[in-house]
Amino acid sequence: MKDFLVGTNIELIEGDRSDDSLGAHVCDESKGIIRVSTNADHVPFQLHTVLHEIREIIEFHFKRLGFPTANSSELESHADQFAFWVPIYAAVRSADLIFYDISEANAGWKKWASDPLLGICALLYCLLSFYGAFGYRFQGVSVKR
Ligand SMILES: [Zn+2]
């Protein structure tokens, strides 16, 4: 993530947010700045907040080029969906490598034990990502990003 931010010239600033939001961004053609809240209540949402803001910065550039992909009322939900899917795609990519090793090593009865366990881990991971991406919506109307 840090490499991606450096490569795309986005500065990440962590700290208290006076407006009680999870995060926000500002950007122009050359540079973006993402601010995320370090408030203890907001920490579970930090990664997803950064992803949410990245999606909004991407949209800014699409719009600037004349190819918007979301209107302003869709943008928040598109950004949350982006924040939900990116960690899952990233996990699936790294899990592919791990699964390959496991299936090589686990022939026979061990495979029957490991598959449900991996399934449960995958489900928990999806739930965590769902919470990070959308959970703030259930916490109160004042929390936003
Ligand atoms: Zn937003």
Residues whose N, C-alpha, C, O or C-beta is under 5 A from the ligand:
A	BS01	ZN	E76 R145
